[in-house]
Amino acid sequence: MTLVIDNVTKRFGSHQAVDGVSLTVEKGSMFGMLGANGAGKTTTFRMILGLLDPTSGSVTWDGRPLSYKRTSLIGYLPEERGLYPKLTVKEQIIYLMRLKGMKKTSIVPALQEWLETFQVPEYENKKIEELSKGNQQKIQFIAAVLHKPELLILDEPFSGLDPVNTDMLKQAVEHIQKQGTTIVFSSHQMKNVEEMCEDLIMLKRGSAVLQGNLRDIKRSYGVKNITVQADYNLNFLQEVSGVLDLQQNKDGAVLRVKDETIAEPVFQRIAEKGFVRKFEVEQPSLHDIFIDKAGVEHDE
């Protein structure tokens, strides 16, 4: 079973929200969708889910479009949360899972198991409005996965979570993937995408500006970073041809250079000054690539 988005566009009046996006996500893989606010990520997700019809192009799962009739195959965690504040956690989950076709007798034991996983078993009979934002996020996630979907769409799943809850949710996502679920998620937090995804697409104003295997993208990206640790000011390295940027820190500096051939003249200049504790040429981070391609900062 494969998710295929074929040359999809979506217009709202004169506004082009998505422009000719194509991608393929194989069964059981974890795929990242990046982009600043307004890049077209959520619109693309809604077309995958069948909530919006493409202006042109097609979206299929296992060769067929998704629709309400196939809702049991899909799990969706929206960026804007959609829980009913006056319902208890149990009432909320039973209601949503019945819509997915689950029997009540199987819903409650599965809910209790997930609450144990997230270390909040006491929340079963608490109202949603009594929970913190982080714990509401856990319940929203449970609502997206309890019915064991084949395809899981996560729109900014780690938004607003502290580091402990972020790690807990990441472990849950990775566990679901290992069970065979295909996962597509968006995130402004580049570190999470680097750790979890092998393949990704980066959108800017509705169009793909970068796409492919993350490892290949990093290897082929011309710009590199050089980390230097030394006990003297390194600002003089900005004078070396091919050094694009230099960020001084308490241990030394990180240089952004045109390509790895710049490492030799940089090292020669440093060697003239004195002792160097560390000199390392590194692949660019996804953060650096995002800033370069998308042209904007993002949340960390």
Secondary structure as UniProt FT lines:
FT   STRAND          3..12
FT   TURN            13..14
FT   STRAND          15..25
FT   TURN            27..28
FT   STRAND          30..34
FT   TURN            37..38
FT   HELIX           41..48
FT   TURN            49..50
FT   STRAND          56..61
FT   TURN            62..63
FT   HELIX           68..73
FT   STRAND          74..77
FT   TURN            85..86
FT   HELIX           89..99
FT   TURN            100..101
FT   HELIX           104..117
FT   TURN            118..119
FT   HELIX           121..123
FT   TURN            124..125
FT   HELIX           128..130
FT   HELIX           133..145
FT   TURN            146..147
FT   STRAND          151..155
FT   TURN            157..160
FT   HELIX           163..178
FT   TURN            179..180
FT   STRAND          182..186
FT   HELIX           190..196
FT   STRAND          199..204
FT   TURN            205..206
FT   STRAND          207..213
FT   HELIX           214..220
FT   STRAND          224..229
FT   HELIX           235..239
FT   TURN            241..242
FT   STRAND          243..248
FT   STRAND          252..257
FT   HELIX           260..262
FT   HELIX           263..271
FT   TURN            272..273
FT   STRAND          278..282
FT   HELIX           286..294
//
